[in-house]
Amino acid sequence: MDKTARRYTVLPVALIALGLGVMAATAAFAGWLEHGPAIFLSLAESGMSWCF
């Protein structure tokens, strides 16, 4: 019984962590879409765009 109780406590924590990871990745992608050209131009001005 202890094994099933642990599974039911680990599963919600894992799902919450997965959800937060997906939300963070979505926010990062949306930020890149919004500010991507400005980021690239600032890197190009400093000569760092060839490093990536």
C-alpha positions in Angstrom: 0.0 0.0 0.0 2.9 2.3 0.6 4.0 1.9 -3.0 0.7 3.0 -4.4 0.4 6.0 -2.0 3.8 7.2 -3.1 2.9 6.9 -6.8 -0.2 9.0 -6.2 1.9 11.7 -4.5 4.7 11.7 -7.1 2.4 11.9 -10.1 0.9 15.3 -9.3 4.3 16.8 -8.5 5.7 15.5 -11.8 2.7 16.9 -13.7 3.0 20.3 -12.1 6.8 20.3 -12.9 6.1 19.3 -16.5 3.4 22.0 -16.8 5.7 24.7 -15.4 8.4 23.6 -17.8 6.1 23.8 -20.8 4.9 27.3 -19.6 8.5 28.5 -19.3 9.4 27.1 -22.8 6.3 28.7 -24.3 7.2 32.1 -22.7 10.7 31.9 -23.9 9.6 31.0 -27.5 7.1 33.9 -27.4 9.8 36.3 -26.2 12.1 35.1 -29.0 9.3 35.7 -31.6 8.7 39.2 -30.2 12.3 40.3 -29.7 14.2 38.0 -32.0 15.2 40.7 -34.6 16.4 43.1 -32.0 18.4 40.4 -30.3 20.0 39.4 -33.6 20.8 43.0 -34.5 22.4 43.8 -31.1 24.5 40.6 -31.5 25.5 41.6 -35.1 26.5 45.1 -34.0 28.8 43.7 -31.4 30.2 41.0 -33.7 28.9 38.1 -31.7 26.3 36.8 -34.2 29.0 34.7 -35.9 29.5 32.8 -32.6 26.0 31.3 -32.6 
